């Protein structure tokens, strides 16, 4: 059974962007790649500047999205900010270069969410969605199996998140988004950790759950972000419209 939410964003015929989705995916991909590379060796001042610029880029991208997508993206930013500050400075599950949460990270999550959503909107993806679900399951499964069975650094957390991803792919409300999230998040995690922008610790705070650097199934977390975005975003938009109604 697929989880169905009473939201216009769930209708396949509803356009989410006023431009072709590729014009969202391309610029976002270039931008997030650029900031990760620049921040890998940059100063704190550069990091703050990248944060301001990333907010500007996010607002520019959202100006080409529907009101519902804007609300959803801002909900993702809010939830991701809580997650970032909880799991990085507080619990120490992963660490950024300056032991902080860079200013570009919260709006960066919004960009990743919108890019994943745009990938799911591509006609090529929509026409091959079932096949791409299977491809993600197979590729993600191979990655997770490598992390827990072969890698010198075991990755139990990656297996858990991979299981979440599989569940969302076949039971969640936005399968195209989860396909996009697998591509975008896997790429960014591999890039960010390889250049040293952030590093995942070997275990969770209990010392029980092993974690790869990066964990293989990190994209599974965006399924939870999407659920929050759909439930809360729709209500925020409805409340905003109610306030503006005479």
Secondary structure by P-SEA (a helix, b strand, c coil): ccccccccccccccccccccaaaaaaaaaaaaaaaaaaaccccaaaaaaaaaaaaaaaaaaaaaccaaaaaaaaaaaaaaaaaaaaaccccccccccccccccaaaaaaaaaaaaaaaaaacaaaaaaaaaaaaaaaaaaaaaaaaaaccccbbbaaaaaaaaaaaaaacccccaaaaaaaaaaaaaaaaaaaaacccccccccccccbbbcccccccaaaaaaaaaaaaaaaaaaaaaaaaaacc
